[in-house]
Amino acid sequence: MKSYERILNEDMNPFTLTFGVLPEQFIKRDEIKDKVLRIFNSSRNEQNVFILTGVRGSGKTVMLNNIKKEFEDLDDWIVLNVNPELNILEGIAAKLYERGAIKKYFVKPSFNFSFKGFGFSLEGDTPIKDIETLLEKMLSIIKGKGKRVLVTIDEIANTKNIKIFSHTFKNLTNDGMPIYLLATGLNENVYSLQNDKTLTFIYRARKIEIGPLNLSAISRSYMNVLGLKEDVAYRCATLTEGYASAYQILGAILFDTGKKDIDDDVISEFDDILETINYEKLWEDISMKEKQFLNGFQSRKDNKASLIIEKSGISKDSYSKYRDRLIKRGVIKSDSYGYLSFALPRLFEFVQRKKLFDSLF
């Protein structure tokens, strides 16, 4: 059995390799959670959308689920997690109606509406002919009961479902309906949404970048859970570069093997799992020109622009375009003027392996 599969099936491991699952061991980002809770709970209603952005594996979904749990514990909030691959508006209406604690608000003898197999009984004389009108009526009832609705969507993208939802969401909020959105999205997908001029609510939404974890916090976690010495724990934390997925992967490997320090075998396994669950998908998602750009890097850090242009064959005129794209994706970063570094741990080594493989075939 491969190491990835073995660790994945290890029930006792406090670290996890599964995306989105709230692990037993994770680094809390209370400042993000507290900010969303404070602003959404504010009576001023100054903001009703937050989007958590970041590179794949940065911890967006874990953060979303952590915040969602906080709202679920509040009596005046109704939390609905919807699937962006399905009809979002129908999903919200169905989930609202089926909630046991609030279903009693909607069960009235005077009006019936049904769609897609879901039946609703609502009070009122005005005919309801579409899902937007239905949602407005449901939210109006909820508002009258002093409650608010939080919709959570994991991994939004510029799709038809999101576009339809965004227009209805804007109309509902403009009418004062108590509906809020907390979503996650890859950097490139959120930028695509922002650049769509018809989706103004996304453009104005508050975005929170889920950046690297604090290395000292990672180090303390490794010391407490794995029993590592302080210098070893910090060296392990440095290897992860604060990348949330790497923190979980390295912790899972060390727990599984019982090793108390990094060696070549640990590094090899670390590379294999990073590649399997993160970097292969990242590589698949970027364009050939972006791959060509990355092939021009000669080291993990401090790559000079002129050398990248020379080694990659990217023209000077297109250099800025591909640099900016990769920075927005969270793949590289600009540490100082004219110099670029990889933003993710061991990604340079992964690119070098890809370049070697391509040269052989």
C-alpha positions as CSV (number, residue, x, y, z in Angstrom):
1,M,0.0,0.0,0.0
2,K,1.3,3.5,-0.9
3,S,2.1,5.8,2.0
4,Y,-0.7,8.2,1.0
5,E,-3.3,5.4,1.1
6,R,-1.8,4.0,4.4
7,I,-1.9,7.3,6.2
8,L,-5.4,8.1,4.7
9,N,-6.7,4.9,6.3
10,E,-5.0,5.6,9.7
11,D,-7.9,6.3,12.1
12,M,-5.7,7.3,15.0
13,N,-3.6,9.9,13.1
14,P,-4.5,13.4,14.5
15,F,-3.5,15.0,11.1
16,T,-5.5,14.4,7.9
17,L,-4.8,14.3,4.2
18,T,-8.5,14.7,3.4
19,F,-9.5,18.1,1.9
20,G,-12.1,20.1,3.9
21,V,-12.3,17.7,6.9
22,L,-11.8,19.5,10.2
23,P,-8.8,17.7,11.5
24,E,-8.1,16.9,15.1
25,Q,-5.0,19.0,14.9
26,F,-5.3,22.3,13.0
27,I,-4.0,25.9,13.5
28,K,-6.8,28.2,14.4
29,R,-7.1,31.5,12.6
30,D,-9.4,33.2,15.1
31,E,-8.8,36.6,13.7
32,I,-10.6,35.6,10.5
33,K,-13.4,33.8,12.3
34,D,-13.9,36.7,14.7
35,K,-14.0,39.2,11.9
36,V,-16.8,37.4,10.0
37,L,-18.8,36.8,13.1
38,R,-18.5,40.4,14.2
39,I,-19.5,41.9,10.9
40,F,-22.3,39.5,10.0
41,N,-23.8,39.9,13.6
42,S,-23.5,43.7,13.4
43,S,-26.9,45.5,13.5
44,R,-25.5,47.9,11.0
45,N,-25.7,45.3,8.3
46,E,-22.6,46.8,6.6
47,Q,-21.6,43.6,4.8
48,N,-23.4,40.5,3.8
49,V,-20.8,38.6,1.7
50,F,-17.4,37.2,2.6
51,I,-15.2,35.2,0.2
52,L,-12.3,33.2,1.5
53,T,-9.7,33.0,-1.2
54,G,-6.4,31.1,-1.6
55,V,-4.5,28.5,-3.4
56,R,-5.6,24.8,-3.3
57,G,-4.7,23.3,0.0
58,S,-4.4,26.6,1.9
59,G,-7.2,25.7,4.3
60,K,-10.2,27.6,2.9
61,T,-12.7,24.8,3.4
62,V,-11.5,24.0,6.9
63,M,-11.9,27.7,7.7
64,L,-15.4,27.8,6.1
65,N,-16.5,24.8,8.2
66,N,-15.0,26.3,11.4
67,I,-16.9,29.5,10.9
68,K,-20.1,27.7,9.9
69,K,-20.1,25.7,13.2
70,E,-20.0,29.0,15.1
71,F,-23.1,30.3,13.3
72,E,-24.9,27.0,13.8
73,D,-24.6,27.5,17.5
74,L,-26.4,30.8,17.4
75,D,-30.2,30.7,17.8
76,D,-31.0,33.6,15.4
77,W,-29.1,32.1,12.5
78,I,-30.2,29.5,10.0
79,V,-27.1,28.0,8.2
80,L,-27.5,26.3,4.8
81,N,-24.7,24.7,2.9
82,V,-25.5,24.4,-0.8
83,N,-24.0,22.6,-3.7
84,P,-22.8,25.0,-6.5
85,E,-23.1,22.3,-9.1
86,L,-26.9,22.1,-8.5
87,N,-29.6,24.7,-8.7
88,I,-28.6,27.0,-5.8
89,L,-31.9,28.8,-5.5
90,E,-33.9,25.6,-5.4
91,G,-31.4,24.2,-2.9
92,I,-31.9,27.1,-0.5
93,A,-35.7,27.0,-0.7
94,A,-35.8,23.2,-0.1
95,K,-33.4,23.4,2.8
96,L,-35.2,26.3,4.4
97,Y,-38.5,24.5,4.2
98,E,-37.2,21.2,5.5
99,R,-35.6,22.6,8.6
100,G,-37.6,21.2,11.4
101,A,-37.2,24.3,13.7
102,I,-38.6,26.7,11.1
103,K,-40.8,24.5,9.0
104,K,-43.8,25.5,11.2
105,Y,-43.4,29.1,9.8
106,F,-44.3,28.0,6.3
107,V,-47.0,25.5,6.8
108,K,-50.2,27.5,6.1
109,P,-53.5,26.2,4.5
110,S,-54.1,29.1,2.2
111,F,-51.5,28.7,-0.5
112,N,-49.5,26.0,-2.2
113,F,-46.5,26.1,-4.5
114,S,-44.4,23.2,-5.7
115,F,-41.3,22.6,-7.9
116,K,-39.0,19.7,-8.6
117,G,-41.0,17.5,-6.3
118,F,-40.9,19.9,-3.3
119,G,-44.2,21.2,-2.0
120,F,-44.7,24.4,-0.1
121,S,-47.7,25.8,1.8
122,L,-47.4,29.5,2.3
123,E,-49.7,32.2,3.6
124,G,-50.8,34.9,1.1
125,D,-53.1,35.6,-1.8
126,T,-50.4,36.7,-4.4
127,P,-49.6,33.8,-6.8
128,I,-46.0,32.6,-6.7
129,K,-44.8,31.7,-10.2
130,D,-41.0,31.6,-9.8
131,I,-38.3,30.6,-7.3
132,E,-37.1,34.1,-6.7
133,T,-40.5,35.2,-5.5
134,L,-40.8,32.1,-3.4
135,L,-37.4,32.9,-1.7
136,E,-38.4,36.5,-1.1
137,K,-41.6,35.4,0.6
138,M,-39.8,32.8,2.7
139,L,-37.1,35.2,3.8
140,S,-39.7,37.8,4.6
141,I,-41.3,35.3,7.0
142,I,-37.9,34.5,8.5
143,K,-37.1,38.2,8.9
144,G,-40.4,38.7,10.8
145,K,-39.3,36.0,13.2
146,G,-36.0,37.8,13.9
147,K,-33.8,35.3,12.2
148,R,-31.1,35.5,9.5
149,V,-30.0,33.0,6.9
150,L,-26.3,32.2,6.2
151,V,-25.6,30.4,2.9
152,T,-22.3,28.7,2.6
153,I,-20.8,27.7,-0.8
154,D,-17.5,25.8,-1.1
155,E,-15.5,26.6,-4.3
156,I,-17.4,29.2,-6.2
157,A,-16.5,29.7,-9.9
158,N,-17.8,31.7,-12.8
159,T,-20.6,29.3,-13.7
160,K,-24.3,29.6,-14.8
161,N,-25.5,28.5,-11.4
162,I,-23.4,31.1,-9.6
163,K,-24.5,33.8,-12.0
164,I,-28.2,33.1,-11.5
165,F,-27.8,33.0,-7.8
166,S,-25.8,36.2,-7.7
167,H,-28.5,38.2,-9.4
168,T,-31.2,36.9,-7.1
169,F,-29.0,37.4,-4.0
170,K,-28.4,41.0,-5.0
171,N,-32.2,41.6,-5.5
172,L,-33.0,40.0,-2.1
173,T,-30.4,42.0,-0.2
174,N,-31.5,45.2,-2.0
175,D,-35.0,44.4,-0.7
176,G,-33.6,44.1,2.9
177,M,-33.9,40.3,3.1
178,P,-31.8,38.7,5.9
179,I,-29.6,36.6,3.7
180,Y,-25.8,36.4,3.9
181,L,-23.1,34.5,1.9
182,L,-19.9,32.9,3.1
183,A,-18.0,31.2,0.2
184,T,-14.6,29.9,-0.7
185,G,-12.9,30.1,-4.1
186,L,-9.6,29.6,-5.7
187,N,-7.8,32.9,-6.4
188,E,-8.2,32.5,-10.2
189,N,-11.9,31.7,-10.0
190,V,-12.6,34.7,-7.7
191,Y,-10.7,37.0,-10.1
192,S,-12.8,35.6,-13.0
193,L,-16.0,36.4,-11.1
194,Q,-14.7,39.9,-10.2
195,N,-14.0,40.6,-13.8
196,D,-17.5,39.7,-14.8
197,K,-19.2,43.2,-14.9
198,T,-22.6,41.7,-14.4
199,L,-21.7,40.2,-11.0
200,T,-21.3,43.4,-9.0
201,F,-22.0,41.8,-5.6
202,I,-18.8,39.7,-6.0
203,Y,-16.8,42.7,-7.0
204,R,-17.9,44.5,-3.9
205,A,-17.6,41.5,-1.6
206,R,-15.0,41.4,1.1
207,K,-12.3,38.9,0.3
208,I,-10.1,37.3,2.9
209,E,-6.9,35.7,1.6
210,I,-6.1,32.5,3.5
211,G,-2.4,32.9,3.6
212,P,0.4,30.8,5.2
213,L,0.0,29.6,8.8
214,N,2.3,31.0,11.5
215,L,5.5,28.9,11.6
216,S,5.8,29.3,15.4
217,A,2.2,27.9,15.8
218,I,3.1,25.0,13.5
219,S,6.3,24.4,15.5
220,R,4.3,24.3,18.8
221,S,1.8,21.9,17.4
222,Y,4.6,19.5,16.3
223,M,6.2,19.8,19.7
224,N,3.0,19.1,21.6
225,V,1.5,16.4,19.4
226,L,4.6,14.6,18.1
227,G,7.0,15.2,21.0
228,L,9.6,16.9,18.7
229,K,12.5,18.9,20.2
230,E,12.1,22.7,19.7
231,D,14.8,23.0,17.1
232,V,13.5,20.0,15.1
233,A,9.9,21.2,15.3
234,Y,10.9,24.6,13.9
235,R,12.9,23.0,11.1
236,C,9.8,20.9,10.3
237,A,7.6,24.0,10.3
238,T,10.0,25.8,8.0
239,L,9.8,22.9,5.6
240,T,6.0,23.4,5.3
241,E,6.5,27.1,4.6
242,G,3.2,27.7,6.4
243,Y,1.2,25.9,3.7
244,A,-1.8,24.3,5.5
245,S,-1.9,21.1,3.5
246,A,1.9,20.6,4.0
247,Y,1.5,21.1,7.7
248,Q,-1.0,18.3,7.8
249,I,1.0,16.1,5.4
250,L,4.3,16.3,7.3
251,G,2.5,15.9,10.7
252,A,0.7,12.8,9.4
253,I,4.0,11.3,8.0
254,L,5.9,11.8,11.3
255,F,3.0,10.5,13.4
256,D,2.7,7.4,11.1
257,T,6.4,6.6,11.1
258,G,7.2,7.6,14.6
259,K,10.2,9.5,13.5
260,K,11.5,12.5,15.5
261,D,13.3,14.3,12.8
262,I,13.4,14.9,9.0
263,D,15.4,12.5,6.9
264,D,15.6,11.7,3.2
265,D,12.8,9.1,3.5
266,V,10.5,11.7,5.1
267,I,11.3,14.3,2.5
268,S,10.7,11.7,-0.3
269,E,7.3,10.7,1.2
270,F,6.5,14.4,1.8
271,D,7.2,15.2,-1.9
272,D,5.1,12.2,-3.1
273,I,2.0,13.1,-1.1
274,L,2.3,16.8,-1.9
275,E,2.5,15.9,-5.6
276,T,-0.5,13.4,-5.4
277,I,-3.0,15.6,-3.6
278,N,-1.9,19.1,-4.5
279,Y,0.7,19.7,-7.2
280,E,-0.5,17.4,-10.0
281,K,-3.9,19.2,-10.0
282,L,-2.2,22.6,-9.8
283,W,0.0,21.7,-12.8
284,E,-3.0,20.4,-14.7
285,D,-4.8,23.7,-14.2
286,I,-2.1,26.1,-15.4
287,S,-1.5,26.8,-19.1
288,M,1.5,25.7,-21.2
289,K,2.9,29.2,-21.2
290,E,2.7,29.4,-17.4
291,K,4.5,26.0,-17.2
292,Q,7.1,27.4,-19.5
293,F,7.5,30.4,-17.3
294,L,8.0,28.3,-14.2
295,N,10.6,26.2,-16.0
296,G,12.7,29.3,-16.2
297,F,13.2,29.3,-12.4
298,Q,16.7,28.3,-11.4
299,S,16.1,28.1,-7.7
300,R,13.4,28.1,-5.1
301,K,14.0,31.7,-4.1
302,D,15.3,35.0,-5.6
303,N,14.9,34.3,-9.3
304,K,15.8,37.4,-11.3
305,A,13.4,38.5,-14.0
306,S,16.0,38.7,-16.7
307,L,17.2,35.1,-16.0
308,I,13.6,33.7,-16.0
309,I,13.1,35.3,-19.4
310,E,16.4,33.9,-20.7
311,K,15.9,30.4,-19.4
312,S,12.2,30.0,-20.1
313,G,12.1,31.6,-23.6
314,I,9.1,33.8,-22.5
315,S,9.3,37.1,-24.3
316,K,9.9,40.4,-22.4
317,D,6.5,41.7,-23.5
318,S,4.6,38.7,-22.0
319,Y,6.7,38.3,-18.9
320,S,4.5,40.6,-16.7
321,K,1.3,38.9,-17.9
322,Y,2.4,35.4,-16.8
323,R,4.1,36.6,-13.7
324,D,0.9,38.3,-12.5
325,R,-1.3,35.3,-13.4
326,L,0.9,33.0,-11.3
327,I,1.1,35.4,-8.4
328,K,-2.7,35.6,-8.5
329,R,-2.9,31.8,-8.4
330,G,-0.7,31.8,-5.3
331,V,2.0,29.8,-7.1
332,I,4.8,32.3,-6.9
333,K,5.4,35.5,-5.0
334,S,7.5,38.7,-5.5
335,D,9.8,39.1,-2.5
336,S,11.6,42.1,-3.9
337,Y,11.6,44.2,-7.0
338,G,12.6,42.1,-10.0
339,Y,12.9,38.9,-8.1
340,L,10.4,36.0,-7.8
341,S,10.2,32.9,-5.5
342,F,7.9,29.9,-5.3
343,A,5.1,30.4,-2.8
344,L,4.6,26.8,-1.9
345,P,7.0,24.2,-0.3
346,R,9.0,21.9,-2.5
347,L,7.2,23.2,-5.6
348,F,10.5,24.1,-7.2
349,E,11.6,20.5,-6.9
350,F,8.3,19.3,-8.3
351,V,8.7,21.6,-11.4
352,Q,12.3,20.3,-11.8
353,R,11.1,16.7,-11.9
354,K,8.4,17.7,-14.4
355,K,11.0,19.4,-16.6
356,L,13.3,16.4,-16.4
357,F,10.5,14.0,-17.2
358,D,9.4,16.1,-20.2
359,S,13.0,16.2,-21.5
360,L,13.1,12.4,-21.5
361,F,10.0,11.9,-23.7
